[in-house]
Amino acid sequence: MELRQLHYFVRIVELGSMGNAARELGIGTSALSQQISRLESELSTRLLQRTSTGVIPTAAGLALRQEAELVLRHAANAAQAAQAARLAGHVSIGMSPTTSSVLSVPLLMAMQQRYPDVRLHLVESLSGNLAQMLDRRQLDLAVLFHASTRQNWTLTPLLSEQLFVIAHADHFPLCTDKGLHLHDIIELPLVLPSASHGLRAIVDAAFFHYGYEPNLKAEIDGLSMLMDIVLAGIAATIQPGSAIVRANHQHLLRVPLHHPHMVRRNLVASLSDDQLSPAGLAARVVLVETMRKLVTQGNWPGATLTSAQGL
């Protein structure tokens, strides 16, 4: 028996309608009915009786409602007591420059609202550097683009980012109607991160697959400097959509690059649960929730949730 099932049951009895309760609870009527059926199966008794106007509780249902309301009040009091304890501590979280441009402010705001006494230390660096810092216990959490399963980490694949060709519209009038393929940009001058960067490995592998080489003009490992070069019209770049969040992008074209491997996968990596502090465990929940919210609300350009996270 779950608290959720008791909550569902009480609302159905209060409203006298399965459909009205489903709408208020924000779930499907069939899903709600299944939860009640499971509860009845567990208790081996009928709890609700259908009528021409809705549903009413049986004698067993009336008895359960009284006890369920008491249990739910106790659970709410317990939650309030836990919140009143004011979880405190220090949590270090690492993310890449493109990720931080989208995530850092919403994450900090969400943490301040939910856990005002937890102090965050946000670190911006390359994904590879962040993985090393996590391995050395210099970080509690990090948003990475790849990770070895050999480390004793907890890994949560979360979202994928479409890669785009980003260029100054006045200097590189690219066709934006249907997107671009690699053969369309063979001669396009590019500025990219160096080989130590995970994004560069994705780009190089895609070009190599077709026997091409990018027309590389410069290698730059700082996002701000790289976008300055693009804004100046010296070269274009290949980046996720989040790269232009901080830029004055009114003159920039952002054209999807069609290639099955031209995506960057994001996962939340953390120390194992037994090594994370209560503050770290709480911050991980908020981090995942914030990332999902940004994607579902359309505030993470070019990002889609993985199938497991999209449910």
C-alpha positions in Angstrom: 0.0 0.0 0.0 1.4 3.4 -1.0 0.7 6.9 0.2 0.0 7.8 -3.4 -2.8 5.2 -3.6 -4.4 6.5 -0.4 -4.2 10.0 -1.6 -5.9 9.0 -4.9 -8.6 7.1 -3.0 -9.5 9.9 -0.7 -9.8 12.4 -3.5 -12.1 10.0 -5.5 -14.4 9.7 -2.4 -14.3 13.5 -1.8 -15.2 14.3 -5.4 -17.5 11.3 -6.0 -16.2 10.9 -9.5 -13.3 8.9 -11.0 -13.0 11.3 -13.9 -13.1 14.5 -11.8 -10.5 13.1 -9.5 -8.2 12.1 -12.4 -8.4 15.6 -13.9 -7.6 17.2 -10.5 -4.7 14.8 -9.9 -3.3 15.3 -13.4 -3.4 11.6 -14.4 -5.4 9.5 -16.8 -8.7 8.0 -15.7 -7.5 4.5 -16.6 -4.2 4.9 -14.7 -6.2 6.1 -11.7 -8.6 3.2 -12.0 -5.6 0.8 -12.1 -4.2 2.2 -8.9 -7.5 1.7 -7.1 -7.8 -1.8 -8.4 -4.3 -2.6 -7.1 -5.4 -1.2 -3.7 -8.5 -3.3 -3.7 -6.6 -6.4 -4.7 -4.1 -5.8 -1.9 -6.9 -5.4 0.7 -9.0 -8.2 -0.9 -12.2 -6.1 -0.7 -14.2 -3.7 -2.8 -13.7 -0.1 -1.8 -15.9 1.8 -4.4 -19.3 1.2 -5.9 -20.3 2.7 -9.2 -23.6 4.6 -9.4 -25.4 6.4 -12.2 -23.8 9.7 -11.0 -20.3 8.5 -10.1 -18.8 6.4 -7.3 -19.5 6.0 -3.6 -17.5 4.2 -1.0 -18.5 0.8 0.3 -18.5 0.1 4.0 -14.9 -1.0 3.7 -14.2 2.2 1.7 -15.7 4.4 4.4 -13.5 2.7 7.1 -10.4 3.0 4.9 -11.1 6.7 4.2 -11.1 7.6 7.9 -7.8 5.8 8.5 -6.3 7.0 5.2 -6.9 10.7 6.0 -5.1 10.1 9.4 -2.2 8.5 7.6 -2.0 11.3 5.1 -2.0 14.0 7.8 0.8 12.2 9.6 2.8 12.0 6.4 2.3 15.7 5.7 3.4 16.5 9.3 6.5 14.4 8.9 7.4 16.2 5.6 6.9 19.6 7.3 9.1 18.5 10.2 11.8 17.4 7.8 11.6 20.6 5.9 11.8 22.6 9.1 15.1 20.9 9.9 16.6 23.0 7.1 18.9 20.8 5.2 22.4 22.4 5.1 25.8 21.7 3.7 28.1 22.4 0.8 27.8 20.8 -2.7 30.2 21.2 -5.6 28.7 20.8 -9.1 30.6 20.9 -12.4 29.3 21.7 -15.9 30.7 22.7 -19.3 30.5 26.3 -20.5 27.6 25.6 -22.9 25.7 23.7 -20.2 26.3 26.4 -17.6 24.9 29.1 -20.0 21.5 27.4 -19.9 21.6 25.6 -16.5 23.5 27.6 -13.9 21.0 30.4 -13.1 17.9 28.1 -13.0 19.7 25.6 -10.9 20.9 28.2 -8.4 17.4 29.7 -8.1 15.8 26.3 -7.6 18.3 25.4 -4.9 17.9 28.7 -3.1 14.1 28.2 -3.1 14.1 24.6 -1.9 17.3 24.4 0.2 18.4 27.9 1.1 21.0 26.7 3.6 22.8 24.5 1.1 25.7 26.4 -0.4 26.6 25.6 -4.0 30.0 25.7 -5.6 29.6 25.7 -9.3 32.6 24.9 -11.5 32.7 25.6 -15.2 35.2 23.5 -17.2 35.6 21.0 -20.0 33.8 17.7 -19.6 37.0 15.7 -19.4 38.4 18.0 -16.7 35.1 17.6 -14.8 35.4 13.9 -14.9 38.9 14.0 -13.5 37.7 16.3 -10.7 34.8 14.0 -9.9 37.2 11.1 -9.8 39.5 13.0 -7.4 36.5 13.8 -5.1 36.8 17.5 -5.9 33.2 17.5 -7.2 30.1 15.9 -5.9 28.1 16.1 -9.1 28.8 16.9 -12.7 27.0 17.1 -16.1 29.2 15.1 -18.4 29.0 14.1 -22.1 30.6 10.7 -21.6 31.8 8.6 -18.7 33.4 5.3 -18.1 31.4 2.7 -16.3 34.5 1.6 -14.5 34.3 4.5 -12.0 32.2 4.0 -8.9 29.8 6.7 -9.9 26.0 7.0 -10.2 25.2 7.8 -13.8 21.8 9.2 -15.0 21.5 9.7 -18.8 19.2 12.6 -19.2 19.1 14.4 -22.6 20.6 14.7 -26.0 21.6 17.9 -27.8 21.3 18.4 -31.6 24.5 20.0 -33.0 24.1 23.0 -35.2 26.2 25.0 -37.7 26.4 28.5 -36.2 27.6 31.3 -38.4 27.2 35.1 -38.9 24.3 35.6 -41.4 26.1 38.4 -43.3 29.3 36.5 -43.9 28.0 33.0 -44.4 24.5 33.0 -45.9 23.7 29.4 -45.3 20.5 27.7 -46.5 18.3 27.3 -43.4 15.2 25.6 -45.0 16.1 22.0 -44.5 19.2 22.0 -42.5 22.7 21.0 -43.6 24.6 17.8 -44.2 28.4 17.3 -43.9 28.9 17.5 -47.7 27.3 21.0 -47.6 30.0 22.4 -45.3 33.2 20.9 -46.6 34.6 24.2 -47.7 33.0 26.2 -44.8 35.8 27.7 -42.6 35.4 26.5 -39.1 36.6 27.3 -35.6 36.4 24.4 -33.2 37.6 23.3 -29.8 40.8 21.4 -29.7 41.1 17.6 -29.8 40.9 17.3 -26.0 37.3 18.5 -26.2 34.5 15.9 -26.3 32.6 17.9 -28.9 35.6 17.9 -31.2 35.8 14.1 -31.1 32.1 13.9 -32.2 32.7 16.3 -35.1 36.0 14.6 -36.2 34.4 11.2 -36.1 31.5 12.3 -38.3 33.8 13.9 -40.9 36.1 10.9 -40.9 33.1 8.5 -41.5 32.6 10.2 -44.9 36.3 10.6 -45.7 36.2 14.4 -45.1 38.3 16.8 -43.0 36.9 20.0 -41.6 38.2 23.2 -43.0 39.7 24.2 -39.7 40.9 27.8 -39.3 41.6 27.8 -35.6 41.2 25.8 -32.4 39.8 27.6 -29.4 38.9 26.0 -26.0 37.1 29.0 -24.5 33.4 29.3 -25.4 33.3 33.1 -25.1 36.4 33.6 -27.3 35.1 31.0 -29.9 31.8 32.8 -30.2 33.5 36.2 -30.5 35.3 34.8 -33.6 32.0 33.6 -35.0 30.3 36.9 -34.3 33.1 38.7 -36.1 32.3 36.6 -39.2 35.8 35.1 -39.4 34.6 31.5 -39.3 31.6 29.4 -38.5 31.4 26.7 -35.8 29.6 23.5 -34.8 28.1 23.6 -31.4 25.0 22.7 -29.5 22.2 25.3 -29.5 23.0 26.3 -26.0 26.3 27.9 -27.3 24.5 31.0 -28.4 22.5 31.6 -25.2 25.0 34.1 -23.9 25.9 35.5 -27.3 24.3 38.5 -29.0 22.7 36.1 -31.5 20.4 38.3 -33.5 22.9 38.1 -36.4 23.7 34.4 -36.0 22.3 31.6 -38.1 21.7 28.3 -36.2 21.2 25.5 -38.8 20.7 21.9 -37.7 23.4 19.6 -38.9 21.9 16.3 -40.1 24.0 13.3 -39.2 23.0 10.4 -36.9 26.1 11.0 -34.7 25.9 14.8 -34.6 24.3 14.8 -31.1 25.8 15.3 -27.7 24.5 13.2 -24.9 24.3 14.7 -21.4 24.3 12.6 -18.2 24.4 13.5 -14.6 27.3 11.9 -12.8 27.8 11.8 -9.1 29.7 10.0 -6.4 28.0 6.9 -5.3 25.0 7.3 -3.1 26.9 6.1 0.0 29.5 8.8 -0.6 27.2 11.7 -1.2 26.1 13.8 1.8 22.3 14.4 2.3 22.8 17.9 0.8 24.5 16.2 -2.3 21.6 13.8 -2.7 19.1 16.6 -2.5 21.1 18.7 -5.0 21.2 15.8 -7.4 17.4 15.6 -7.4 17.0 19.3 -8.0 19.7 19.2 -10.7 17.8 16.5 -12.7 14.5 18.2 -12.1 15.8 21.5 -13.4 17.4 20.0 -16.5 14.1 18.2 -17.3 12.1 21.3 -16.8 14.3 23.4 -19.0 13.9 20.9 -21.9 10.2 20.3 -21.5 9.5 24.1 -21.4 11.6 24.7 -24.5 14.3 26.6 -22.7 17.2 24.3 -23.7 17.8 24.9 -27.5 18.0 21.7 -29.5 17.7 19.4 -26.5 15.4 16.4 -26.1 15.0 14.1 -23.1 16.2 10.5 -23.4 13.3 8.1 -23.6 13.7 7.0 -20.0 13.5 10.6 -18.8 10.7 11.7 -21.1 8.0 9.6 -19.3 
